[in-house]
Amino acid sequence: MSEHRLSDRYELRRLIEDYAHFVDSRDFTAVADLFVPSGVLSGLDGDVVRYVRNGRDEIIAAMQGLTRYELTSHMLGQQRIDFDANDSDTAVGETYCNAQHIYTDSRDTDSTPSQRRNKVMSIRYHDRYVRREGRWFFAERRLSFDFTETRDVDPAPGK
């Protein structure tokens, strides 16, 4: 593999790490800035399209939905990247992610007034990348939800 492609792989890994970091930090403008202006963010549940967001403004608006969680934590796994043999400024990739979403369930369960919960999602990101002016961006990011489970977690420290 050429040194140029190793550098591209590093930069693309950094792109997906920045996405996870900015999502968990609630910096949704920074998330949107990782996309080209006409970028697309969509989510699939099996073959069913759950949502499609076009452009940075819609991506920022979609990210606001994460504020219902006390915190999120995205742990990235393996990443596969395939570069276009005819265009050195485009690539596609797939990245695995295990995402934790902590919230308090205020419904009464077994006479407990509220319970801290963790919605765990197994996600695969299917990406199209483009390089513009020397920097890699998402042209399209499709989230495929493999499974979701909800777990009880201990109360927040000090509660």
N, C-alpha and C positions, 0 to 999 in steps of 0.2 A: 504494500500500500504506500502511495506517495506521501511525502511529508505534507503536501498541500491537503490531501484528503484527511490525514490525521488531524490537522488543524481544523478542518471543517467539522469533523466528528466531535471534536472538543467543543467548538462553538455551538453546535446543535444540542449537545448535552447541556451546556450552560443555558441555552434558551429554555429547555424544558424545566431545568432547575429554577430558573428565574420565575417561570410561570407558577410553579408550586410555591415558591417563597412569597411572591406578591399576593397570591390567593390567600395564603395563611396569614399574611400581614395585613390583609384587607386594603391593599393598595391597588384598587381596581383600575385606576387610570394607567398605572404601570403595566398591569396585565394587558389591557387593550393595546398599549403601545408596542407590545411584542408581536402584534399582528400588522400586516399591511393595512392601509386605510380601508380597503374593501374586504378585509378578512372575514372568514365565516367560522362561527363556533356552533356546533350542533351536538345533539345527544341522541343516542339510539338505545332502545331497550329491545334486544333481539333485532328483529327487522323493522320495528316500529320507531319512526322518528318522533322523539319527544319534544324537541324544540330546534329551531334554527335561528341564529342571531347573525345579522349581516352588518358589518362595519363596526368601527370602534365604539360608537355611541351605544348601539344595541348590546354590545359585549359588556360594557360598563354597567348598563341597566340590569343585565342578566346576573352579573356577579353580586348585585345588591341582595339577591335572595339568600346569599350565604350569611348575611348578618343575623339571620334567625338562630344561628348556632353561636354558642359561647366561644368556641374555638374550633379550628379545623387543623388537621395535620396530614399532609400528603407525603407519603413515603414512596419514592420512585424505585422501580425495579429495572429489569433489563430493557434495553433500547436497541432496536434494529433500524438501521438507516440504509436506504438504497439510493444511490446517486443516479441521476439521469445521465446516461452515456453520451447524449447529444447536447446537453445543456449543463454546464458546470455550475450554474446558479440555481438549480432546482434539485429537490430530493423529496423522497417520501420516507415515512418512518412509522414505527409502532413502539409505544412505550407502555409498560405495565405500571400500575399505581395502586396502592392500598391507601384509601383516604378515610380518615377518622373525622366524625362530625359530632361534637359534644353539645348536648342541649339538656334542659330540664323539662321533663314531662310532668305537667301539672295535674294530670288526671289522677283521680283516686284509684289506687290499686292496692288491694289487701289492707285497707285502712291506712295506707301511707299517703300523705297529702301530695308529695311530689317525689320524683325519682330522677336522678341524673342518669342520662342515657348516652350511648355512643352508637350512632348509625355508621356502620362500616361498609364501605363500597369497594368492590374490586372493579377497577376501571382499566380499560385499554384505550390509549389515545392513538388515533390514526391521523397522522399529520401529513400535510403537504407544506414543504418549506420552500422559500424563495430568498435569494440573496439580492438585496438592493443597496447600492452605494457601499458595498463592502461589508454589509451586515446581514445576518440571517434573520428572517421573520417567519411567522406562521402565515401561510396563505389560507389554510383551512385546518381546523382542529375538530375532529369528530370523537366524541366520548362514547365508548361502548361499555355499557354496564353489564358485567358478567354476573354478579350477584350482590345482594345487599343483605346485611343482617343487623339486628339491633341488640345491643347488650346493655345490661345494667353496669354502671361504674360507681366507684366510691364517690361520696360527696366531695365537693371542692375543698381544698385545705382550709381549715379554720371555720368550717360550717358544721 
